[in-house]
Amino acid sequence: MAINHDRVVAAVRRFTYQADEPCCAYVYDLEALRRHVAHLVSSLPSCCELFYAVKANSDLPILETLAPWVAGFEVASGGEFALVREHFREIPVIFGGPGKLDSELAAALSGKVELLHVESLWELERLAWLAREAGQPASVLLRLNLPLDEVPATSLAMGGRATQFGIEAGRLSECLAWLDLHPEIRLRGFHFHLLSHQLDAEAHLRLLAAYFYQVRQWQEEHRLDIRHLNVGGGIGINYREPDRQFDWTAFSTGLARLVQDKEMERYRIRFELGRYVSGFCGNYVMQVIDIKPCLGRHFVVGRGGTHHFRTPYAHGHSHPFFVLPVERWPYPFARPEIRDAKITVVGQLCTPKDVLATDAAVSHVRVGDLLIFPYAGAYAWHISHHDFLRHPHPAHIYLPLEENRHAANQ
Ligand SMILES: Cc1ncc(COP(=O)(O)O)c(C=O)c1O
């Protein structure tokens, strides 16, 4: 997705000029988010649905922007479910994630969750017990961990090898035998989420082809009456080489071909994407407080840090950023600056791990300038340890939708 920084830059300038201290903020472009999700939804084959994985960013303006476009929300905790139901009474919700509590299963049953993604036989036992108590059947997908010959190599694997996620494929027969004896649980299909950070469209298509093959085989072997296949999330953002993003056009056209070739049109194929939906619309902004040399390297200290924006540390990358010059200079002495150098951007925490970018080339940066880190709309604020050192939280700025363009069906 091509990012247009103009709106963000204008908003950041307005915000900075009002501030009387170095500032930090998240700036989300809701119009960019709307356009992006509209494009994703419109390019999927008609048997496919896009759910949004709320864990990536559960801020209300983000959910409100997405709600008219997506088929529903995927939640992975009672907290996410309560938030979604408080604000979106009717939107379809699917509920996954490991270690669900009885209270979460019961809330899902009473709160009109469309499908529960079950992670173990023990979870099935407890769900069946709760369903009997409530006098209400539960519709489920079984989340399976498949041992595939070729699991694409990404930096975050949830399956294809021993992990805590899903049911190992070798136990499927046992689960199906159990389900035969428990009519209060209705098996609707299967769920897979084997990896995140997928950047290769062809590799992702091969993974989906393996899911399609496997589901067809199980269906025939066990004579299952199922229509649902959830292929998870996992499409990544290329933080290391931002110009080489996942090729969505190649993916969506390849998917249409694959669905046709493998005769999958009669299935409802669901995606539950998080990062690839909301990641592009967010920017983390920090103002430079200090610049200092140390043993041949140059450290630029910004207002904020990984307690606000943990994404680079969590993913182990040097996050891309650009410098926005700020001319205002309040002090009666010279302004520290550096030219044509490689800088390491750090935050205000008392730990050497508080690093956002390492040895990044810049032509000019001064104390008081702003650093803008794009691709900060998913797994950014929401995965950060906000209260470490008790610095204030950053501002959260949501650039509004353009007039009259926010309805899905216009
Ligand atoms: C089961 C499941 N579905 C969907 C997602 C969303 O993944 P992503 O944000 O990589 O699309 C995750 C992320 O961890 C997940 O565990």
The ligand as a Tripos MOL2 file, in Angstrom:
@<TRIPOS>MOLECULE
LIG
   16    16     1     0     0
SMALL
NO_CHARGES

@<TRIPOS>ATOM
      1 C1         -5.3420  -17.0710   15.6910 C.3       1 LIG1
      2 C2         -4.8870  -15.7760   15.1330 C.ar      1 LIG1
      3 N1         -5.5950  -15.2310   14.1180 N.ar      1 LIG1
      4 C3         -5.2240  -14.0470   13.5580 C.ar      1 LIG1
      5 C4         -4.1180  -13.3650   14.0220 C.ar      1 LIG1
      6 C5         -3.7540  -12.0670   13.3680 C.3       1 LIG1
      7 O1         -2.5270  -12.2040   12.7580 O.3       1 LIG1
      8 P1         -1.9260  -11.0280   11.8560 P.3       1 LIG1
      9 O2         -2.0280   -9.7920   12.6370 O.co2     1 LIG1
     10 O3         -0.5210  -11.4740   11.6330 O.co2     1 LIG1
     11 O4         -2.7460  -10.9820   10.5980 O.co2     1 LIG1
     12 C6         -3.3470  -13.9100   15.0640 C.ar      1 LIG1
     13 C7         -2.1610  -13.2060   15.5540 C.2       1 LIG1
     14 O5         -1.4630  -13.6120   16.4250 O.2       1 LIG1
     15 C8         -3.7390  -15.1430   15.6360 C.ar      1 LIG1
     16 O6         -3.0540  -15.7110   16.6130 O.3       1 LIG1
@<TRIPOS>BOND
     1     1     2 1
     2     2     3 ar
     3     2    15 ar
     4     3     4 ar
     5     4     5 ar
     6     5     6 1
     7     5    12 ar
     8     6     7 1
     9     7     8 1
    10     8     9 2
    11     8    10 1
    12     8    11 1
    13    12    13 1
    14    12    15 ar
    15    13    14 2
    16    15    16 1
@<TRIPOS>SUBSTRUCTURE
     1 LIG1         1 GROUP 0 **** ****
